Amino acid sequence: MFQTQILNFLKRHHYMRIEPEVALIDMDGTLYDSMPNHARAWYQMVQEYDIPCTPEEFYLYEGRTGASTINLLFQRTFGHDATPEQIEEMYHRKTVIFASMPEPKPMPGAAEMLRFLKEVGIRRVLVTGSGQNSLLQRLDRDFPGIFSDELKVTARDVVHGKPHPEPFLKALEKAGVHASHAIAIENAPLGVKSADDAGVFTLGVTTGPIPAIKLIEAGAGLTFPSMTDLASQLPMLIYSLMTTSNNLN
Ligand code: MG
């Protein structure tokens, strides 16, 4: 199983094989069912500033830093970037609205997926564009013993957010491994593009309204219809990764 897709990836990146030692894992929409709250908070905040937008578009910006989303809206509406003060004020307002919403629940299947990785000795690195302390602080409570403080990349660690490869390159650097020794787990097209451009075999999981084809177009090596499905197929997938090799001759 999975051999065709794995070989396609190996050929595209000129790797002999993938030896998965670390998993680079996104947070929003991957570990937490938080995207509906994020999208609603963005929509409400942007409407308060009388900038035209739709509730759905914020799913497509998932993975961007807050500043980059605000600049995108400003460029579209006014033809120029927002000032740093406007960005700070608007992002703060969005954070306040988000924090007032009911707590997002862990994604079904996420705990099982993480437990399996830990059991087989694959180290976990968090790679999120988020700087939302409310969720970051919950990680240890909801997924105890999974993420160490040294192996987290958040909005604070990068200059360029997803879809730029910097967040995943930073994660590889923190883990001290080459991209061919990693896999990534992502739910959003911009996140998938960031991971694939960093050279990492990326598992795209559809957990919201964005269809699988968008994740494949962004570079996902494989897609799964839910985190529960990924968790149940992960043992076979890791085995397939370790036993599939690309004859470079
Ligand atoms: Mg995400």
Residues whose N, C-alpha, C, O or C-beta is under 5 A from the ligand:
A	BS01	MG	D26 M27 D28 G29 T30 N187 A188
